[in-house]
Amino acid sequence: ILDDVWCSKNVNEQKKLPELLPPLIAAHNGSKILVTSRHHDALLELGPQVRVIDNYAIPELEDEVFLELLMHNAFGQRIRDDDASYRQLLKFGSKIAQKLKKSPLLASVVGQMLNKNHDVDHWGSIAEQKILDEYMGPLWWCYQHLDEQVKRCFAYCSVFPRRRHLYRDKLVNLWVAEGFIRST
């Protein structure tokens, strides 16, 4: 499975993807490679030796399903339809959901941030946030609401070159060495 394959404008990076294929192509007869991507052109970067058998375009989520996903992340199993404040939160949740352009990733991230505070006024102010209308706005908004310690850890990752593979254990050790987190 090659998950979330992206098109690259960098010629050197375009050459890397076909390098993955020889071991996969040498597999047993009847073996299949499953590729997921947000971009149809990513399949072309796999090269001419790859024959696409089936291409399934996954439709975007319906409005009600997307709102359910957001609210599930915001409440988990604690949803109470009979609660008046929940109905008010659902109204604001619907406004917030419209700003997230049906991105499941954003529903998860923003929903988890909403989970921290179920105050109706808080959700109302979030529903009015203009930053949620921007392309990367919801992720930036979530970042702004992280604890300072977590923000420092994210900021530390920016010292590494783009596309650099970071191994979790090594990164955590670096954070400990910098004093961002304590060793247990």
Beta strands, then each sheet from edge to edge (+ up, - down):
strand 1: 2-5
strand 2: 35-37
sheet 1: 1+ 2+
end
